């Protein structure tokens, strides 16, 4: 009889212990659910990608209501993101507050199409369409962007052209130049400074770019074309074709019909 009682006691004890464990786990899970229930999402690191677009993308996942899940998802799994981004990372400012940090693709330039500006990266992918003009982004002329779609490659994308544009925009920043326009014409690159056009050809080098600033300083008030397309470090002559000069300057210095040589800026 005593043995049966002991068996019954042990059995009820196990059931009680199991119930306690189950209830404890349920309480812990409930606490985790309530504590890490996402109430706020902040976006950081974006300059041109719309914050709400990123928030909407994160919230598309039904499990995104839990901040711990978001930590796991954006660290250990593949995830979708807008074509304007390289990556997304997630951190917690509080158990219920999520900070989404994004790494955007660098914009190479933009082309005006009607009332819209089409912004693209170095691979020719459209990363933004807007009537807004972003500060510090050069306007590129001579590219056909008809039919351009957001996050899609430009249909007439030429890798060589985009590479030349990338090189010239980088060099423009390095030499602190401020062209009004950058024009692509049959694969060649032109920089426009007021009424002076600088022809660079399809080979952009730092030697060419180094000549521009000192030469322009000597061409103030003139209108014409500065030829640098064949310039090299060996010391090729730089020529300037005068299209038009003020009458007083033209008679005193150089007749309009001539094509004076301009000394290299080195």
C-alpha positions as a Python dict, from the first residue, in 0.01 Angstrom:
ca = {
    (1, 'X'): (0, 0, 0),
    (2, 'X'): (280, 239, 95),
    (3, 'X'): (458, 162, -231),
    (4, 'X'): (148, 258, -433),
    (5, 'X'): (120, 584, -241),
    (6, 'X'): (486, 664, -316),
    (7, 'X'): (430, 594, -686),
    (8, 'X'): (124, 818, -687),
    (9, 'X'): (317, 1092, -508),
    (10, 'X'): (606, 1073, -752),
    (11, 'X'): (368, 1082, -1046),
    (12, 'X'): (181, 1386, -917),
    (13, 'X'): (511, 1554, -834),
    (14, 'X'): (633, 1507, -1192),
    (15, 'X'): (307, 1646, -1329),
    (16, 'X'): (334, 1944, -1097),
    (17, 'X'): (697, 2005, -1195),
    (18, 'X'): (612, 1978, -1564),
    (19, 'X'): (322, 2221, -1520),
    (20, 'X'): (549, 2469, -1344),
    (21, 'X'): (807, 2442, -1622),
    (22, 'X'): (546, 2489, -1894),
    (23, 'X'): (394, 2786, -1715),
    (24, 'X'): (739, 2933, -1655),
    (25, 'X'): (831, 2900, -2022),
    (26, 'X'): (498, 3051, -2123),
    (27, 'X'): (558, 3348, -1891),
    (28, 'X'): (911, 3395, -2026),
    (29, 'X'): (789, 3378, -2386),
    (30, 'X'): (507, 3619, -2313),
    (31, 'X'): (750, 3855, -2141),
    (32, 'X'): (988, 3835, -2439),
    (33, 'X'): (701, 3896, -2678),
    (34, 'X'): (577, 4199, -2485),
    (35, 'X'): (920, 4338, -2401),
    (36, 'X'): (1063, 4301, -2753),
    (37, 'X'): (745, 4399, -2934),
    (38, 'X'): (858, 4659, -3191),
    (39, 'X'): (701, 4996, -3124),
    (40, 'X'): (950, 5221, -3302),
    (41, 'X'): (1174, 5192, -3611),
    (42, 'X'): (1435, 5458, -3686),
    (43, 'X'): (1632, 5478, -4011),
    (44, 'X'): (1990, 5601, -4021),
    (45, 'X'): (2251, 5644, -4295),
    (46, 'X'): (2018, 5730, -4583),
    (47, 'X'): (2068, 6051, -4776),
    (48, 'X'): (1842, 6000, -5075),
    (49, 'X'): (1647, 5678, -5014),
    (50, 'X'): (1310, 5752, -4856),
    (51, 'X'): (1300, 5645, -4489),
    (52, 'X'): (939, 5534, -4510),
    (53, 'X'): (1023, 5303, -4800),
    (54, 'X'): (1281, 5129, -4579),
    (55, 'X'): (1041, 5109, -4283),
    (56, 'X'): (767, 4964, -4504),
    (57, 'X'): (1008, 4703, -4636),
    (58, 'X'): (1107, 4596, -4284),
    (59, 'X'): (745, 4578, -4170),
    (60, 'X'): (639, 4365, -4467),
    (61, 'X'): (761, 4058, -4278),
    (62, 'X'): (481, 3939, -4042),
    (63, 'X'): (744, 3843, -3780),
    (64, 'X'): (900, 4189, -3785),
    (65, 'X'): (695, 4279, -3478),
    (66, 'X'): (970, 4119, -3270),
    (67, 'X'): (1299, 4306, -3243),
    (68, 'X'): (1501, 3990, -3164),
    (69, 'X'): (1376, 3837, -3486),
    (70, 'X'): (1487, 4146, -3680),
    (71, 'X'): (1834, 4121, -3526),
    (72, 'X'): (1859, 3761, -3641),
    (73, 'X'): (1713, 3825, -3987),
    (74, 'X'): (1944, 4111, -4085),
    (75, 'X'): (2256, 3943, -3949),
    (76, 'X'): (2224, 3579, -4049),
    (77, 'X'): (1983, 3552, -4342),
    (78, 'X'): (1940, 3686, -4692),
    (79, 'X'): (1692, 3970, -4718),
    (80, 'X'): (1532, 4195, -4978),
    (81, 'X'): (1622, 4562, -5001),
    (82, 'X'): (1569, 4855, -5238),
    (83, 'X'): (1802, 4874, -5536),
    (84, 'X'): (1952, 5195, -5397),
    (85, 'X'): (2114, 5013, -5102),
    (86, 'X'): (2423, 4796, -5057),
    (87, 'X'): (2321, 4658, -4717),
    (88, 'X'): (2093, 4691, -4413),
    (89, 'X'): (2192, 4636, -4050),
    (90, 'X'): (1973, 4639, -3739),
    (91, 'X'): (2051, 4731, -3378),
    (92, 'X'): (1839, 4790, -3069),
    (93, 'X'): (1817, 5127, -2899),
    (94, 'X'): (1582, 4961, -2649),
    (95, 'X'): (1408, 4620, -2653),
    (96, 'X'): (1110, 4781, -2828),
    (97, 'X'): (1303, 5038, -3038),
    (98, 'X'): (1488, 4930, -3355),
    (99, 'X'): (1750, 5131, -3545),
    (100, 'X'): (1792, 5038, -3911),
    (101, 'X'): (2125, 5154, -4055),
    (102, 'X'): (2162, 5145, -4432),
    (103, 'X'): (2456, 5169, -4669),
    (104, 'X'): (2349, 5349, -4985),
    (105, 'X'): (2500, 5314, -5330),
    (106, 'X'): (2696, 5619, -5438),
    (107, 'X'): (2521, 5833, -5696),
    (108, 'X'): (2740, 5899, -5999),
    (109, 'X'): (2525, 6169, -6156),
    (110, 'X'): (2181, 6253, -6285),
    (111, 'X'): (2011, 6323, -6616),
    (112, 'X'): (1713, 6553, -6651),
    (113, 'X'): (1416, 6388, -6822),
    (114, 'X'): (1117, 6620, -6849),
    (115, 'X'): (1042, 6744, -6499),
    (116, 'X'): (1218, 6449, -6336),
    (117, 'X'): (1583, 6398, -6251),
    (118, 'X'): (1704, 6042, -6304),
    (119, 'X'): (1988, 5957, -6065),
    (120, 'X'): (2213, 5659, -6139),
    (121, 'X'): (2513, 5479, -5985),
    (122, 'X'): (2844, 5379, -6144),
    (123, 'X'): (2686, 5068, -6296),
    (124, 'X'): (2411, 5267, -6464),
    (125, 'X'): (2139, 5151, -6223),
    (126, 'X'): (1866, 5407, -6157),
    (127, 'X'): (1861, 5461, -5779),
    (128, 'X'): (1632, 5763, -5753),
    (129, 'X'): (1379, 5957, -5959),
    (130, 'X'): (1280, 6297, -5829),
    (131, 'X'): (1221, 6659, -5925),
    (132, 'X'): (1461, 6743, -5641),
    (133, 'X'): (1821, 6840, -5724),
    (134, 'X'): (2064, 6676, -5482),
    (135, 'X'): (2351, 6900, -5377),
    (136, 'X'): (2693, 6795, -5501),
    (137, 'X'): (2564, 6554, -5768),
    (138, 'X'): (2675, 6652, -6120),
    (139, 'X'): (2427, 6686, -6404),
    (140, 'X'): (2527, 6463, -6697),
    (141, 'X'): (2411, 6553, -7046),
    (142, 'X'): (2415, 6336, -7356),
    (143, 'X'): (2275, 6016, -7202),
    (144, 'X'): (1940, 5883, -7320),
    (145, 'X'): (1728, 5788, -7019),
    (146, 'X'): (1398, 5739, -7200),
    (147, 'X'): (1221, 5438, -7054),
    (148, 'X'): (1430, 5452, -6735),
    (149, 'X'): (1279, 5258, -6443),
    (150, 'X'): (1366, 5282, -6076),
    (151, 'X'): (1621, 5018, -5964),
    (152, 'X'): (1669, 4902, -6324),
    (153, 'X'): (1972, 4954, -6547),
    (154, 'X'): (1956, 5226, -6809),
    (155, 'X'): (1865, 5060, -7136),
    (156, 'X'): (2147, 5227, -7327),
    (157, 'X'): (2396, 5155, -7049),
    (158, 'X'): (2754, 5152, -7177),
    (159, 'X'): (3003, 5034, -6915),
    (160, 'X'): (3288, 5228, -7078),
    (161, 'X'): (3086, 5552, -7069),
    (162, 'X'): (2985, 5506, -6706),
    (163, 'X'): (3346, 5427, -6616),
    (164, 'X'): (3459, 5750, -6784),
    (165, 'X'): (3190, 5946, -6598),
    (166, 'X'): (3298, 5783, -6271),
    (167, 'X'): (3660, 5875, -6332),
    (168, 'X'): (3587, 6235, -6426),
    (169, 'X'): (3354, 6296, -6129),
    (170, 'X'): (3618, 6159, -5893),
    (171, 'X'): (3887, 6376, -6052),
    (172, 'X'): (3662, 6683, -6041),
    (173, 'X'): (3629, 6639, -5664),
    (174, 'X'): (4003, 6574, -5621),
    (175, 'X'): (4106, 6890, -5810),
    (176, 'X'): (3820, 7095, -5658),
    (177, 'X'): (3674, 7190, -5993),
    (178, 'X'): (3318, 7315, -6034),
    (179, 'X'): (3197, 7254, -6388),
    (180, 'X'): (2848, 7376, -6473),
    (181, 'X'): (2785, 7070, -6686),
    (182, 'X'): (2938, 6734, -6771),
    (183, 'X'): (2850, 6625, -7123),
    (184, 'X'): (2888, 6285, -7289),
    (185, 'X'): (2922, 6311, -7664),
    (186, 'X'): (2992, 5997, -7867),
    (187, 'X'): (3177, 5843, -7574),
    (188, 'X'): (3390, 6152, -7512),
    (189, 'X'): (3362, 6367, -7199),
    (190, 'X'): (3325, 6744, -7195),
    (191, 'X'): (3340, 6977, -6896),
    (192, 'X'): (3166, 7314, -6930),
    (193, 'X'): (3276, 7614, -6726),
    (194, 'X'): (3049, 7899, -6828),
    (195, 'X'): (3122, 7955, -7198),
    (196, 'X'): (3438, 7748, -7202),
    (197, 'X'): (3418, 7383, -7304),
    (198, 'X'): (3701, 7152, -7197),
    (199, 'X'): (3736, 6845, -7420),
    (200, 'X'): (3881, 6547, -7233),
    (201, 'X'): (3821, 6269, -7486),
    (202, 'X'): (3747, 5917, -7363),
    (203, 'X'): (4064, 5880, -7156),
    (204, 'X'): (4038, 6065, -6824),
    (205, 'X'): (4373, 6112, -6647),
    (206, 'X'): (4493, 6316, -6352),
    (207, 'X'): (4751, 6481, -6581),
    (208, 'X'): (4473, 6626, -6795),
    (209, 'X'): (4266, 6735, -6497),
    (210, 'X'): (4565, 6910, -6335),
    (211, 'X'): (4588, 7146, -6634),
    (212, 'X'): (4234, 7280, -6614),
    (213, 'X'): (4238, 7514, -6315),
    (214, 'X'): (4555, 7713, -6398),
    (215, 'X'): (4460, 7740, -6767),
    (216, 'X'): (4106, 7860, -6691),
    (217, 'X'): (4253, 8132, -6471),
    (218, 'X'): (4422, 8271, -6786),
    (219, 'X'): (4109, 8241, -6999),
    (220, 'X'): (3874, 8446, -6787),
    (221, 'X'): (3624, 8637, -6999),
    (222, 'X'): (3682, 8425, -7309),
    (223, 'X'): (3452, 8188, -7491),
    (224, 'X'): (3580, 7882, -7669),
    (225, 'X'): (3702, 7524, -7658),
    (226, 'X'): (4001, 7399, -7461),
    (227, 'X'): (4150, 7085, -7618),
    (228, 'X'): (4290, 6836, -7368),
    (229, 'X'): (4181, 6517, -7539),
    (230, 'X'): (4532, 6445, -7669),
    (231, 'X'): (4727, 6588, -7376),
    (232, 'X'): (4974, 6357, -7201),
    (233, 'X'): (5250, 6383, -6945),
    (234, 'X'): (5510, 6402, -7223),
    (235, 'X'): (5414, 6766, -7273),
    (236, 'X'): (5172, 6777, -7565),
    (237, 'X'): (5060, 7129, -7647),
    (238, 'X'): (4721, 7245, -7520),
    (239, 'X'): (4520, 7448, -7767),
    (240, 'X'): (4226, 7683, -7720),
    (241, 'X'): (3989, 7757, -8007),
    (242, 'X'): (3834, 8099, -7974),
    (243, 'X'): (3468, 8104, -8068),
    (244, 'X'): (3401, 8461, -7963),
    (245, 'X'): (3581, 8739, -7776),
    (246, 'X'): (3483, 9090, -7666),
    (247, 'X'): (3577, 9331, -7947),
    (248, 'X'): (3832, 9521, -7740),
    (249, 'X'): (4019, 9210, -7633),
    (250, 'X'): (4008, 9055, -7980),
    (251, 'X'): (4180, 9354, -8145),
    (252, 'X'): (4437, 9395, -7870),
    (253, 'X'): (4535, 9034, -7818),
    (254, 'X'): (4447, 8770, -8074),
    (255, 'X'): (4237, 8780, -8391),
    (256, 'X'): (3932, 8557, -8372),
    (257, 'X'): (4042, 8348, -8669),
    (258, 'X'): (4360, 8228, -8496),
    (259, 'X'): (4391, 7928, -8265),
    (260, 'X'): (4648, 8028, -8004),
    (261, 'X'): (4844, 7769, -7809),
    (262, 'X'): (4793, 7776, -7438),
    (263, 'X'): (5083, 7669, -7222),
    (264, 'X'): (5037, 7363, -7009),
    (265, 'X'): (4930, 7432, -6651),
    (266, 'X'): (5217, 7238, -6505),
}
